[in-house]
Amino acid sequence: MLNARRPSRLPAPRPSRRGLLAGAGALVVAFRLDPKSARAAAGPNLADVKAQPNAFVRIAPDDTVTVVIKHLDMGQGNTTGLATILADELGADWKNVRTAFAPADATLYNNSLMGPIQGTGGSTAVANSWFQLRKAGAAAREMLMAEAAYRWKVPVAQITVEKGVVSHAPSGRQARFGELAASAASLPVPSEPRLKDPSEWRLIGQTIPRLDSVAKTDGTATYSLDIRRPDQVTALVARAPRFGATVKAFDATAARKVAGVLAVVQVPTGVAVIARDTWAAMKGREALTITWDESTAETRSSEAILAEYRERAKGPGLTASERGDPQAALKGAATVIEAEFTFPYLAHAAMEPLNATIEKAADGGYDVYAGFQFQTIEQATMAAILGVTPDRVRLHSNWAGGSFGRRATPTADYLAEAATVLKAYGEKAPVHLIWTREDDMAGGYYRPTVLHRVRAGIDAKGAVVGWDHVMVGKSIMIGSPFEAMIVKNGIDSTTVEGASDTPYALPAYRFGVHNGREGVPVLWWRSVGHSHTAHVMEVMIDELAHAANVDPVAYRLSLLAQAPRLAGVLRLAADKAGWTEKPGAKGRGLGVAVHESFGSYVAMVADVSAQEAGIRVNRIVAAVDVGVPVNPDVIRAQVEGAVGFALSSVLRNRITLKEGRVQERNFDAYAPTRMSEMPKVEVHIVPSQVAPTGIGEPGVPVLGPAIANAVFAATGQRLRALPLDLSGVKGA
């Protein structure tokens, strides 16, 4: 029990940290997680995180509580979710909570589900921070309580904390956080602070206002495109029209004559035009004459690549998953269904095109302003280009206007490009590198094009007896810095996820994969491999259900006896959608899909009207199980956003190559979902006290198959190629 003296039970603080905090008048507490393997949210025991002084919470004299966010917020709302976790354990008043993006420092801010790097992706932000931020908030709370007990000479057990106020009820004494913070900062950090029981939570699980809404509404939020440094110049790069081509020669005579153009320099990715403003840079780039060396370029069209895929799919491929003997089982099946599914390249098409500002500082270091998603990789990559150690490259994170995976490149491509432009320009001024919409759309890094071929059979009673599955698609990880961690025996786990690990009880099953070899740069796209594997699995299961003359929901449930959380969201979505009361109008039907990704469980029921003229999605009913729902409103928003994001890819979007050249270069040919197209979306959240998982990506995989299955219910036609196209289909 603590009373009138400083608590001796706590370990001694590090003197350097103690002096810094006391002098700054702020309380800084945080913890470091040991690196763990990525994509294993259920594996690492994150509750074992050990307390180490760090920089996750700052309490200022004016009572504001700033939560330092180690992840990029690109619209998914993780700043609000992460701040909620810490603020609740701390006992902060939500109206006084603020956020700030963390600097690049993997020793303090690593993503424990990715390894020893700081980064955002895989829907891991909340999952890997849950215990880390709870312990940070709890430790800060106990330090404030200990300081109050010391001042008031009372037992610490009699101290309470609520809404930013520390109180001692017996004496009536109270103190605001800001009054105690500077002194409390000199106390030792509790090694195992008491975490609140869920019954004590006041913010977690509640719908509270997002912290970024006002600034993003009134325009005061700063994005990378808003950055203006003194004497800043703008750079645009002319890149090769075919992937793999390089500059053979160029003539910049006309470009240099454009008013406002300051310089034209060659960089590894092409030719950069540097100008006083964006317009001058654009006009200067248009005036360039460039001869490209296309001897190693990708020159095939999409159709040729897909034709190669079809040939390769005739072979078994590398075995990603196998149990039983599906070939033998299929020979004895009463009914066998054979199907081919194709998926096109997809662009990320974030609303804010790629851009970054970089400048050399007076101390010889560099300052970079952007929406950083893989800080450790980005910092190290730019440092290598600039010839300095990583700590000499300071990253200043801004809000990002979307990403969907595009900003998280293993090569830090656009940031590396910004560094090469600055270097080629002689570091004479801060350089703002801007990719136009056309640059962004045609510049590479797409969701891979994929082909799946499946043979599945049932017996006379409708039970699945065999499933033989082969896919062809280019690996994202092979050739990247992550290959050693993710690729095993030639198989990229992000390529086969969602199918090789299917939860369905299929007695004889094989999943084989061929790695594509085309020269098109590919990258994770929101939900990664699940974006196509879930579609194939859910449409095929639906086909088997209809062949067995069994209700599709009941059929799935019969195969999910060992997957109770998946079965739970499936039942909930079906119930809320009125599955048993299917629409009777001609050309209208319901479709269902359920899938686990990134440790989260999502089911959707789609209500669709389908005619030859097109497909209209009327209503989506979703059920999600993400463990503890930290902020239900953010969860609903992410599912609604996933529907809006994925709907255009289901109905029309594709990136196509014609003789190696990208054809869709702007929103006229790659149109996002319009408000007029958005269906009514209902989101039902399963109550839980299991540690939270992510929701940024899991809403995407189930939308396509739910719609495709609804189209079948409405028309009797199976569409197995995305985007779905009913034109010319008889009876539609």
URZI-V470093 format. One line per field, one symbol per residue. phi: phi as a letter, one per 40 degrees, with the letter a starting at -180 (. if undefined). A space follows every 10 residues. Layout:
BEGIN
phi=???
END
This chain:
BEGIN
phi=.cbcbccccc ccccdccccc ccccgbcbba abccdbccfb dcccccccdb cbdaababbc dcgcbbccbc bcbbhcgccc cccccccccc gccdcbcbba ccccaccbbc cccbhcbcab igfbdcdcbd cdcccccccc cccccccccc ccfbcccccb bafgbcbbdd bgcaacdccb dccccccccd cbcccccdcc cbbcgbcbcc cbccccccgc ccbdcccbcd gcbbbbbcbc cbcgcbccaa bbdcccccdg cbabbcbdci bbbbacaccc ccccccccbb bbcbcbccbc cdcccccccc ccccccgccc aaagbccccc ccccbbbbab bbbccbccfc ccccaabbac cccgcbbbba ccbbdccccc ccccccgbcd ccbccbcbdb cgaghccbcc cfdccccccc cdcccgfcad bbcbccdccc cbcggbcdca bbbbbbbbcc cgccbaabbb bbacccccgb ccdccbcbfg bccccbdgbc bdcccbcbab bbbbccbccc cbadbdgfcc cbcccccccc ccccccccfb ddccccccbb ccbccccccc cccccccgdc bcccccgbab bbaaabafgb bbbbbbbbbb bdcibbccab bbbbbbgdcd bdcccccccc ccccccdccc cacabbbbfg bcccbaccba ccccdccccc bbbbbccabc dcbbbcbccc dccdcccdcc ccccbgbcbb bbccaccgcc gc
END
